[in-house]
Structures are given as C-alpha cells and as structure tokens.
Amino acid sequence: MSVEAVIFDLDGTLIDVGLRVSEAKRDFIRRLREIGIGSEMIVPERPAEIIITYVERYHGMERGFLMKILEKSFEPYELEAARRAKARDGVKQVLEKLKLIGCRIGLASNNSRRNVDIILKNLGIKKPFDAIVTREDVRRLKPHEEIVVKTVNMLKTAPWRSLYVGDSIVDVIAGKRAGVHVAAITGGADSRESLLRSGPDYLIDELEEVFEVIRLLERRTF
C-alpha cells in the first residue's frame, strides 16, 4: 500500500506546545457563565468541541454564536503563542523529504487561520503544504473528524492512503474517526501513557520517525 499523503496537527506536533490552553478554556467557560450557562459538564479538562456540542444540545445555543465566544477567548492566547512559536527538531527537513518522495502534505488544526499563517510564515515552513484546514473552514473541531476528513479530500486521496500525525488524545480520536492511519508523537499536549491508552496505530518520539511509519505501511497488503 502506498502512502500518498501525510497530514499534521500543528501545536505540539510541528511546533513546541506554547498555547496556554487551560487558561484560554477557563476564559471561554467564564464567558459562558456570564450569559447564564454553567454545568458540572463544562470544565477546562474537556475539549472545546465537547463543551460547545453540550451547550448547543442542552442549552439550545447556536453553534455560530458559541464559536464567536470561543474566538474572543482563544485569540489573545493564540496570538501570544504564535509570536513565540518554535519548530520541533527536524520539521523543515521532514517536510522537504516528504515532498521529495512524492507525498502530499496537509495541515489540520483547531487553531485559527490567522495564527496558523503567522506561525508557518515566521518559521518559513508554509510552502510545502498542499492543503491547510483550520477551524474557520469547518463546522466542528477535533476530536470530531471533520477537519481531518476535509484535509484528506482537499489532498485528493483516500483515508487509507493517508497518515495523520498529532500529539494529543483529541488528535488520535479525530484521526481514527476519519479512517486514516494515526501516528501519535510524544512530547506534546498529552503524556506517552495517555497517548498509548487512546490507541494510535503508531507511537513516535521524533518527527523523523514518520518515514519508518510510512515504510511499515507500504509493506502492508490488504
């Protein structure tokens, strides 16, 4: 089986974790409480998508309205993180090598388009990407699979010929739901133990190990 596309998460995968997610989420929850929405289900430990879906379903709030509140909460933290983002070891070399071996490259991020553009431009790594999907491009965020599915479609390939690389349980869930092969990389948002429990197809410690995963996939027959 040939691997036609490799899709990456951004924060914690291609760049060091810099976003203060817990603080941003607490601000989001505070804003929800200010408009009368509070519940023991709405806690910082839950992904933003789960919180939004819960409020949408059980409080009758419009998703578009909730996403605007999310933007106001996350934007200052994302801008802060974007301006001081640092690439993980070997990012440029890995992206260049993937292009050389004929892989299409995608980015699937819950981050905003503005901040993704800032990060990729500042680090000089935007050119290799054939498709970039951010939260403005979809209705639902990871761990829902929509962002990954849309990236696969934009790359004009099939899920079973695609590899998704992310650093969190949320990434693993989204990738598995999308039907792609999933490699979880350590050193990001979640611990090695947590990543293993989430059931990725592969666990890697360095981006360069993506090529070993590709080699293993290309030996498989179906």
C-alpha positions as CSV (number, residue, x, y, z in Angstrom):
1,M,0.0,0.0,0.0
2,S,1.4,3.4,-1.0
3,V,1.1,6.4,1.3
4,E,0.0,9.4,-0.7
5,A,-0.5,12.0,1.9
6,V,0.8,12.9,5.4
7,I,-1.3,15.3,7.5
8,F,0.0,17.1,10.5
9,D,-1.6,18.7,13.5
10,L,0.3,22.0,14.4
11,D,0.6,22.8,18.1
12,G,2.7,20.2,19.9
13,T,3.3,18.3,16.7
14,L,5.2,20.6,14.3
15,I,5.9,23.3,16.9
16,D,6.5,23.2,20.7
17,V,3.5,23.5,22.8
18,G,3.1,27.2,23.5
19,L,-0.6,27.8,23.7
20,R,-1.9,28.1,27.2
21,V,-5.0,26.0,26.5
22,S,-6.3,25.7,30.1
23,E,-6.2,29.4,30.6
24,A,-8.0,30.1,27.3
25,K,-10.6,27.5,28.1
26,R,-11.2,28.9,31.5
27,D,-11.8,32.3,29.9
28,F,-14.3,30.6,27.5
29,I,-16.1,29.0,30.4
30,R,-16.2,32.3,32.3
31,R,-17.8,34.0,29.3
32,L,-20.4,31.2,29.1
33,R,-21.2,31.6,32.8
34,E,-21.7,35.3,32.2
35,I,-24.6,34.6,29.8
36,G,-26.1,32.1,32.3
37,I,-24.6,28.8,31.0
38,G,-23.0,26.7,33.7
39,S,-22.8,23.0,34.4
40,E,-20.5,20.4,36.0
41,M,-20.1,19.1,32.5
42,I,-18.4,22.4,31.4
43,V,-14.9,22.1,32.8
44,P,-11.5,23.0,31.4
45,E,-10.4,19.4,31.1
46,R,-13.0,18.8,28.3
47,P,-12.1,19.6,24.7
48,A,-13.7,22.9,23.5
49,E,-15.7,20.9,20.9
50,I,-17.3,18.8,23.6
51,I,-18.2,21.9,25.6
52,I,-19.7,23.6,22.5
53,T,-21.7,20.5,21.5
54,Y,-23.0,20.1,25.0
55,V,-24.2,23.7,25.2
56,E,-25.6,23.6,21.7
57,R,-27.6,20.4,22.5
58,Y,-28.8,21.0,26.1
59,H,-29.0,24.8,26.2
60,G,-30.3,25.5,22.7
61,M,-27.5,27.9,21.8
62,E,-26.5,28.5,18.2
63,R,-23.1,27.0,17.3
64,G,-22.1,30.1,15.4
65,F,-22.7,32.3,18.5
66,L,-20.7,29.9,20.7
67,M,-17.8,29.9,18.2
68,K,-17.6,33.7,18.3
69,I,-17.3,33.4,22.1
70,L,-14.6,30.8,21.7
71,E,-12.7,33.1,19.3
72,K,-12.8,36.0,21.8
73,S,-11.4,33.7,24.5
74,F,-8.7,32.0,22.5
75,E,-7.5,34.7,20.2
76,P,-5.2,36.6,22.7
77,Y,-3.6,33.3,23.9
78,E,-3.2,32.0,20.3
79,L,-1.6,35.3,19.2
80,E,0.8,35.1,22.1
81,A,1.7,31.5,21.3
82,A,2.0,32.3,17.5
83,R,4.6,35.1,18.1
84,R,6.9,32.9,20.2
85,A,6.3,29.6,18.4
86,K,9.4,27.4,17.9
87,A,9.6,24.5,15.5
88,R,10.2,21.0,16.8
89,D,13.5,19.4,15.8
90,G,13.8,18.5,12.1
91,V,10.5,20.0,10.9
92,K,11.9,21.6,7.7
93,Q,13.9,18.6,6.8
94,V,11.0,16.2,7.3
95,L,8.6,18.4,5.2
96,E,11.2,18.7,2.4
97,K,11.9,15.0,2.4
98,L,8.2,14.2,2.2
99,K,7.9,16.3,-0.9
100,L,11.0,14.6,-2.4
101,I,9.4,11.2,-2.0
102,G,6.2,12.4,-3.6
103,C,3.9,12.8,-0.6
104,R,1.2,15.4,-0.5
105,I,1.3,17.3,2.8
106,G,-1.6,18.7,4.8
107,L,-2.2,20.6,8.0
108,A,-5.3,20.0,10.1
109,S,-5.5,22.4,13.1
110,N,-8.1,23.6,15.6
111,N,-6.2,26.9,15.6
112,S,-7.3,29.9,13.7
113,R,-6.3,30.6,10.1
114,R,-4.6,33.9,11.1
115,N,-2.4,32.2,13.7
116,V,-1.6,29.3,11.5
117,D,-0.4,31.7,8.8
118,I,1.7,33.7,11.3
119,I,3.4,30.5,12.6
120,L,4.1,29.0,9.3
121,K,5.4,32.3,7.8
122,N,7.6,33.0,10.8
123,L,9.1,29.6,10.7
124,G,9.4,29.5,7.0
125,I,7.5,26.3,6.5
126,K,4.3,27.2,4.7
127,K,5.4,26.4,1.1
128,P,5.4,22.6,1.4
129,F,1.7,22.3,2.4
130,D,-0.7,21.3,-0.3
131,A,-3.8,21.8,2.0
132,I,-4.3,23.7,5.2
133,V,-7.6,23.4,7.2
134,T,-8.3,25.5,10.3
135,R,-11.3,26.0,12.5
136,E,-12.8,28.6,10.2
137,D,-13.0,26.0,7.4
138,V,-15.2,23.6,9.3
139,R,-18.3,23.4,11.5
140,R,-16.9,21.1,14.1
141,L,-13.5,20.9,15.8
142,K,-11.4,17.9,16.8
143,P,-12.0,15.4,18.3
144,H,-14.7,15.4,15.6
145,E,-13.2,14.1,12.4
146,E,-14.4,16.9,10.1
147,I,-11.1,18.8,10.0
148,V,-9.1,15.6,9.1
149,V,-11.7,14.4,6.5
150,K,-11.7,17.8,4.8
151,T,-7.9,17.8,4.6
152,V,-7.9,14.3,3.1
153,N,-10.5,15.4,0.5
154,M,-8.5,18.6,-0.4
155,L,-5.4,16.4,-0.9
156,K,-7.5,14.3,-3.3
157,T,-6.5,11.0,-1.7
158,A,-8.2,8.2,0.3
159,P,-8.2,7.9,4.1
160,W,-6.4,4.5,3.9
161,R,-3.6,6.1,1.9
162,S,-3.2,8.9,4.4
163,L,-1.2,9.2,7.6
164,Y,-2.2,11.7,10.3
165,V,0.3,12.8,12.9
166,G,-0.8,14.5,16.2
167,D,0.3,15.0,19.7
168,S,-2.9,14.6,21.7
169,I,-5.7,12.2,22.5
170,V,-8.0,14.6,20.6
171,D,-5.9,14.1,17.5
172,V,-5.9,10.3,17.9
173,I,-9.7,10.2,18.2
174,A,-10.2,12.6,15.2
175,G,-7.8,10.6,13.0
176,K,-9.4,7.2,13.9
177,R,-12.9,8.5,13.2
178,A,-11.7,9.9,9.9
179,G,-10.4,6.4,8.9
180,V,-6.8,7.5,8.4
181,H,-3.7,5.8,9.8
182,V,-2.7,7.6,13.0
183,A,0.8,8.3,14.5
184,A,0.9,9.9,17.9
185,I,4.0,11.9,18.7
186,T,5.2,12.3,22.3
187,G,6.4,15.5,23.9
188,G,3.3,17.5,23.1
189,A,-0.1,18.0,24.8
190,D,-0.6,14.5,26.3
191,S,1.7,12.1,28.1
192,R,3.1,8.9,26.4
193,E,0.9,6.8,28.7
194,S,-2.2,8.8,27.8
195,L,-1.4,8.6,24.1
196,L,-0.9,4.8,24.3
197,R,-4.3,4.4,26.0
198,S,-6.0,6.3,23.3
199,G,-5.0,3.6,20.8
200,P,-2.9,5.2,17.9
201,D,-1.7,2.9,15.2
202,Y,1.9,4.1,15.9
203,L,3.7,6.0,18.6
204,I,6.7,8.0,17.7
205,D,9.1,10.3,19.6
206,E,10.6,12.3,16.8
207,L,9.2,13.6,13.5
208,E,11.8,11.8,11.5
209,E,10.2,8.5,12.6
210,V,7.3,9.3,10.2
211,F,9.4,7.8,7.5
212,E,9.6,4.5,9.4
213,V,5.9,4.5,9.8
214,I,5.5,5.1,6.0
215,R,7.8,2.2,5.3
216,L,5.8,-0.1,7.6
217,L,2.5,1.0,5.9
218,E,3.9,0.4,2.5
219,R,4.8,-3.2,3.4
220,R,1.2,-3.9,4.4
221,T,-1.2,-5.6,2.0
222,F,-5.0,-5.6,2.2
